[in-house]
């Protein structure tokens, strides 16, 4: 994102450094959640229901794919 920087280093939305940090931090929660979900799925990959479907999968929870 391009910003106009004033002589004092500020932008329309505040400090340029704050804007840079905010933009850099924005994807962090999504990446952390994705890593946690992947770890959970790997931990329980061998767990299946009576049909042989992973119990944590969407198809097992909704009955899709029967």
N, C-alpha and C positions, 0 to 999 in steps of 0.2 A: 504494500500500500504506500503510495506516495503522499508526503505531507509537506506543507509549507512550514518552514522553520523560521521563526522570528530571530532577530539579532541576539536575543537573550537565551536562545536555545529552546524556547517553548513553542508549542504548536497550538492550534485552535482548541484541541481537547486537553491541553495541559503540557506537561513535560515530555519532550521527545524520548527520553530514556524510559519513562513510564509507559509510553505507547509501545516501544520496542519490546519491553519486558512482557507487557500484557499480550501482545501478538505471539510472542515466543512461548508463553505459558498456556495459551488457549488449547492446543492439542494434547497437553499432558494428561488431563483426567481421562480422556477417551482412550489413550494409549495404555494407561494403567488399568483401566477396566477391561480392555481387550486382553491384556496379559493375564489378568486374574481369571477371566473366563476360560482362556486357553489352558491355564494350569489346572483348573477345576475339571475341565473336560478330559484332560490327559490322566488325571488322578483316577477318574471313574470310568475310563474308556472300556474296561472289561466288564463293568456291571451291566447286566441286561435283564429284561423282563422275561416272562414265560414265552414270548414270541421271538426272543433273541434280539430285541431292539434295545439300544442303549436307553436306560430308564430316564436319563436327563435330556433326551432329544425331544424336539417339538413334536415329532410324529408319535412318540410314545405317550406324550402328555395329551395330545388331541385325538389320538386314534387314527390319524391320517396314515395312508399307505397300507391299510389292512387288506 
